[in-house]
Amino acid sequence: MSDFGIVSFGAYVPRYRLDRQAIAAAHKWMAPSLRGLAKGARAFCAWDEDSVTMAVEAARDALGGRGAAGLKVIGMATTRPVYADLPATALVAGALDLPRGLRSVDSGYSQRAGMSGLLAMLKGGEAGLFVASDAPLGKPASTQEMTFGAGAAAFVLGSENVAARLIGAGSVIDNFVDHYRQEGAAYDYHWEERWVRDEGYGKLVPEAARAALAEAGLAIGDIQHLVMPAMLRVAAGDVVRKLGFAGNVVDDLQADCGYAGAAAAPLMLARALESAGPGDRILVLSFGQGADALVLEVTDAIVKARPARGVSGSLAQALMTDSYLRYLSFTDQVELEWGMRSEKSAKTAMSEVWRSGGQIEPFHAGQCGTCGTIQFPQLQYCVNCHAPGSGFAPVSLRDAPAKVMTQTADSLSYHPSPPLYVGFVQFANGARVQMEMVDIGPDGIEPGTELEMVFRVKEKDRQRGYSRYFWKAAPTVSGNANKKA
Amino acid sequence: MATGIKDKVAVLGAGCSKFGERWDAGAGDLMVEAFEEALADAGIERKDIEAAWYGCYADSHNVGNSSIPAATALRLDGIPVSRMENMCATGTEALRGATYAVASGAVDIALAIGAEKLKDTGYGGLPPAFKGTFNDLWMPMGSAPSGFAQLADGYRTKYQISKEDLKRAIGHVSWKSHQNGVFSPKAHFRKAVPMETILNAPMIADPLGLFDCSGVSDGAACAIVTTPEIARALGKTDIVSIKALQISTSSGREVQMGDWDGSYVPNTRNAARRAYEEAGISDPRAQLSLTEVHDCFSITELVTMEDLFLSDDGRAVRDFLDGRYDRDGAIPCQIDGGLKCFGHPVAASGLRMAYEIYSQLLGRCGERQLVSPSLGLAHNLGGVPYQGIAAISILGLL
């Protein structure tokens, strides 16, 4: 048994949830059978969320207060990268102020990428951060549109206080094309479900599972929790039966999230780790042009490894909507008339991004070395005593307690999720920043509402294909729980 | 020891175009309208102008940058023309430039002109401004109303005023201005508006509804300035002189430090203190006959009355509802209808306000003429309350 494994984990599911009945109702005229899937709600990214922002949020949850010291490698998997050439790991590392010496591995290309990536890092044995983040997109009126969701799960790997260690693994690679998506295409193309179930999931997954169990020297009866995500839901039950598993089949998050592509298995693993006890064994299965299977054994350290939010906390932070068109617009599937104000250029000066990256990316205020005032942004001189900015020490505002000082709901500005909430955020440490506020329920916000910082897309430059990121403020769970959008 | 600008410079003539949706006129045409009125008023010819300051805010949108658009439209052959841009304080900045030039003795007669052609933008409201490559990385992309609307939270929190009471008081601000605008032939909007309409208008940026926002108009205004001696030599008997011209620009303290409570505009207070001192005004409440203030949004005018020390802190709500700033109140505000009725062609507004005060002091205002005014204050606020430029000019009879 190695002394290496998962030491902490975290998760993020977008707050926006679309009632599946609204999707079915929109397509009733041409696809009445979707009604059969119209239960619960699916998560979707707000206009300013993507695989990068979700990854940052999940990683923050996983890192908690432990910091990133000692990490050697960062890995990230997604099938929905923001860029074809500009790795998400660089954006995530910048936002989280991770050590500069990190090695990075970006992966994707398969919904199995989440578990393949985690398996590779578990076998690699280097302290690291691995994130799977995905927001698969189903074509309007497809089964996938109903069942897909979005989310991210992150794992910190190391050799101290290991909470879950890998005790066996098995993989199969097979060019079984149940679906595919060409580079640049918006949607997947799927083959017949019955064939995918019987010849794909039904044979490839058990093959990998048996290999993993054999490596661990265990029988299926030695497993307490089974993670079996499936884009094709009927396939999961089939696999469970074929394996003869009788323990806890981990919830696939369909009720209020949906299938999150490459993040589906990692999210379910995180869910399992939230409730698994010391000594429990978890079999994690993942399908896509073959299969991966991991057997993990939970240790006593699990009790202290659980995240502040996790999957359960994420699912509880819901902003429900029944607006199918809001979902389509947020996910860039319909072009609405936003008026001339939306024509404003969103060009980004890359050299400026580089020059100010040290404070913009990780949201670092500066603390004046002379008078101690904490201020953002860090400008040439201290706002209070006018001492040179060269004497500032960085202070992260990412996790600093903050409240609304003033706010308004701006209906005039172009904003992809009107109205634009904007106002002064007053940090308890004295910093004050005019910020955009997001994920706000119908009751709005008030001076005094408690806020937390979230990493989001600040602006999308559609002309040049560039998304610029910055931090925004969102009401904390207590400030805005389970509201309807 | 600096002695300030008081009574060193006189307004020799002033002009103001008709404000409104001037589909018929470009920026050059608007400038000519104001310029010709001012020339005739001053009793001079174009060649007598030795230097000019031209204000324009939204150059990149509709006019073009530099001083060339003004020099060309007005055919100011060969003289120095400077371009001024300081957001909504631009018009007053142009007047300041021309006034300082005369006061320094560098020239005898100077022109200040501000013009803005907003209605070639294709939509209502001000076009979003470019904040600079650095600020674009973090500053939210809020509109002008969103910046000013936040004063409401700061003010209500500090003085524990209900949303309803504040909404009614700012509603009165707009109601009063629309009552006044009826008597302003050059105003864009000249209809009285019922209070119910104001209170129930669509929301723009909470709590500011449509009628809490000034209009968007085209317009130009100008002033020709000289020394009082030259004005007299040119035959002027009633001399309007400049008593004070003060600007205060935010250095970022409000937005970055925790010591500002959001209920007032520090820049306006700074500019007001200095302007009163420059003008030798010890009791503005007793001495000022009228004010024209920056009512870009109704909440701004309400807060400005406290920032100009005309209402006690926390009392402006009561004072407005009591009619203190109505046309028949103690200190009429926006006797011409203000930005509310003229709209806000950014660079023209400061000079339009000076034009009104000049005209009131000379008794030229017809149906809206006040009885024997002697001292008037104009106020602009560029940018947003928490980071901007306050400009104050005080004009009076010499």
Contacts between the chains, C-beta under 8 A, distances in Angstrom:
chain1	res1	chain2	res2	distance
A	339	B	123	6.4
A	340	B	121	7.6
A	340	B	122	5.1
A	340	B	123	4.6
A	341	B	123	6.6
A	341	B	125	7.8
A	341	B	128	6.5
A	344	B	128	5.0
A	344	B	141	8.0
A	345	B	130	7.9
A	348	B	133	7.9
A	348	B	136	7.4
A	348	B	137	7.7
A	349	B	133	4.0
A	352	B	133	4.1
A	352	B	134	5.8
A	352	B	137	6.8
A	353	B	137	6.7
A	356	B	134	5.8
A	356	B	137	6.2
A	360	B	137	5.0
A	360	B	138	5.8
A	373	B	257	6.9
A	375	B	256	4.7
A	375	B	257	7.4
A	376	B	256	7.0
A	377	B	134	7.6
A	377	B	138	6.3
A	379	B	252	7.0
A	383	B	251	7.5
A	383	B	252	5.5
A	383	B	253	5.6
A	383	B	256	4.3
A	383	B	257	5.6
A	384	B	253	7.7
A	384	B	257	6.2
A	405	B	153	7.5
A	405	B	154	7.5
A	405	B	262	6.2
A	406	B	150	3.9
A	406	B	151	7.7
A	406	B	152	7.9
A	406	B	153	3.8
A	406	B	154	5.1
A	406	B	157	8.0
A	406	B	262	4.8
A	407	B	150	6.7
A	407	B	153	6.1
A	408	B	142	7.9
A	408	B	145	7.8
A	408	B	146	5.1
A	408	B	149	3.8
A	408	B	150	5.4
A	408	B	152	7.5
A	408	B	153	7.4
A	408	B	205	4.7
A	408	B	206	5.3
A	408	B	207	7.9
A	408	B	208	7.8
A	409	B	203	7.5
A	409	B	205	6.8
A	409	B	206	4.6
A	410	B	142	5.3
A	410	B	143	5.5
A	410	B	145	6.7
A	410	B	146	3.5
A	410	B	149	7.4
A	410	B	204	7.8
A	410	B	205	4.4
A	411	B	202	8.0
A	411	B	203	6.0
A	411	B	204	5.8
A	411	B	205	6.5
A	412	B	125	5.7
A	412	B	143	4.2
A	412	B	145	5.7
A	412	B	146	7.2
A	412	B	204	5.3
A	412	B	205	6.3
A	413	B	128	7.3
A	413	B	141	6.0
A	413	B	142	5.6
A	413	B	143	4.2
A	413	B	146	6.4
A	414	B	128	7.6
A	414	B	141	7.5
A	415	B	141	7.4
A	419	B	205	7.8
A	419	B	206	7.8
A	420	B	140	7.3
A	420	B	141	7.2
A	420	B	142	6.2
A	420	B	143	8.0
A	420	B	146	6.8
A	422	B	140	4.6
A	422	B	142	4.3
A	422	B	146	5.2
A	422	B	150	7.9
A	423	B	150	5.7
A	423	B	153	7.2
A	424	B	150	6.8
A	424	B	255	7.7
A	424	B	262	6.7
A	424	B	386	7.4
A	426	B	258	6.4
A	430	B	257	7.6
A	430	B	258	5.0
A	431	B	256	7.5
A	431	B	258	7.9
A	432	B	255	6.6
A	432	B	256	5.9
A	432	B	257	6.5
A	432	B	258	5.6
A	433	B	138	7.9
A	433	B	255	7.7
A	433	B	256	7.9
A	434	B	139	6.7
A	434	B	140	6.1
A	434	B	255	5.9
A	434	B	386	7.1
A	435	B	140	6.1
A	436	B	140	4.2
A	436	B	141	7.7
A	444	B	206	7.7
A	447	B	153	5.1
A	447	B	157	5.0
A	458	B	137	7.3
A	458	B	138	7.5
A	459	B	136	7.7
A	459	B	141	7.3
A	468	B	137	6.9
A	470	B	137	6.4
A	470	B	138	5.2
